[in-house]
C-alpha cells in the first residue's frame, strides 16, 4: 500500500487498525490547529509574506488530499469560520509533490 492510498481515512482504518487510525486523526487535528495558528499570525501581520507563502502551500497541499477532505467534513465546525473559508476557497499557486512522489515509495 502506498502513502497516497493511506491518505484516505477509511483505508487507514483498514490497513493499520483502529488504534493507529485514532493516532492519525489526532495528528490531523494538531496539524490543522497549527495551520490555523499560522493563518491568524499571518492575518495579524506577524509572518513575513515569504514565510506565509510556504505555510499556505503546505496547508493547502494537505487539505487537498482525499483523507484530509474526509476528515475535514467531520471536524470543520471546531475551527474558526474564517480559517475554514480560507481552506475551502484558496487555491494552490503551483503543484506541490506528495510525500509519495518525492520519496519514490513503492518503486521496485
C-alpha positions in Angstrom: 0.0 0.0 0.0 1.4 3.4 -0.9 1.3 6.6 1.1 -1.2 8.1 -1.3 -3.5 5.2 -0.7 -3.1 5.6 3.1 -4.2 9.2 2.7 -7.8 8.1 2.9 -9.1 7.8 6.5 -11.1 4.7 5.6 -8.0 3.0 4.2 -6.0 3.9 7.3 -8.6 2.1 9.5 -8.5 -1.0 7.3 -4.7 -1.0 6.9 -3.4 -0.4 10.3 -6.3 -0.8 12.7 -8.4 1.4 14.8 -5.8 2.4 17.4 -3.3 3.6 14.8 -6.1 5.4 12.9 -7.0 7.3 16.0 -3.4 8.4 16.3 -3.5 9.6 12.7 -6.7 11.5 13.4 -5.1 13.2 16.4 -2.2 14.2 14.2 -4.5 15.6 11.6 -6.2 17.7 14.3 -3.0 19.0 15.7 -1.6 19.7 12.3 -4.7 21.8 11.3 -4.7 23.6 14.7 -1.2 24.6 13.9 -2.2 25.7 10.4 -5.0 27.7 11.9 -2.5 29.4 14.2 -0.2 30.3 11.3 -3.3 31.6 9.4 -4.0 34.0 12.3 -0.4 35.0 12.7 -0.4 36.0 9.0 -3.7 37.9 9.4 -2.1 39.9 12.3 1.0 40.7 10.3 3.3 38.5 12.3 4.5 36.4 9.4 6.7 37.7 6.6 4.9 37.1 3.2 7.6 34.8 2.1 7.2 32.6 5.2 3.4 32.7 4.9 3.6 31.5 1.3 5.4 28.3 2.4 2.9 27.7 5.2 0.0 28.4 2.9 1.3 26.0 0.2 1.8 23.3 2.9 -1.7 23.5 4.4 -3.4 23.7 1.0 -1.4 20.6 -0.1 -2.6 18.7 2.9 -6.1 20.0 2.6 -6.3 18.8 -1.0 -5.6 15.2 -0.1 -8.7 12.9 -0.1 -8.1 11.7 3.5 -7.9 15.2 4.9 -11.0 16.2 2.9 -12.9 13.2 4.5 -11.6 14.2 8.0 -12.4 17.9 7.4 -16.1 17.1 6.7 -16.3 15.9 10.3 -14.1 18.5 12.0 -14.8 21.7 10.1 -17.0 23.1 12.9 -14.3 23.1 15.5 -12.2 25.6 13.6 -12.9 29.3 13.1 -15.2 30.2 10.2 -12.6 32.5 8.6 -10.0 29.7 8.6 -12.5 27.2 7.2 -13.5 29.6 4.4 -9.8 30.2 3.6 -9.1 26.4 3.2 -12.2 25.9 1.2 -11.7 28.8 -1.3 -8.0 29.4 -1.5 -6.2 27.7 -4.5 -2.6 26.5 -4.7 -0.5 28.7 -6.9 1.6 25.7 -8.0 1.6 21.9 -8.0 3.2 20.5 -4.8 4.5 16.9 -5.0 3.2 14.4 -2.4 5.5 12.7 0.0 5.0 9.5 -2.0 6.2 11.2 -5.2 9.3 12.7 -3.6 10.3 9.6 -1.7 9.8 7.1 -4.5 8.0 4.8 -2.1 6.5 1.8 -3.9 9.3 1.8 -6.5 11.0 -1.6 -7.1 
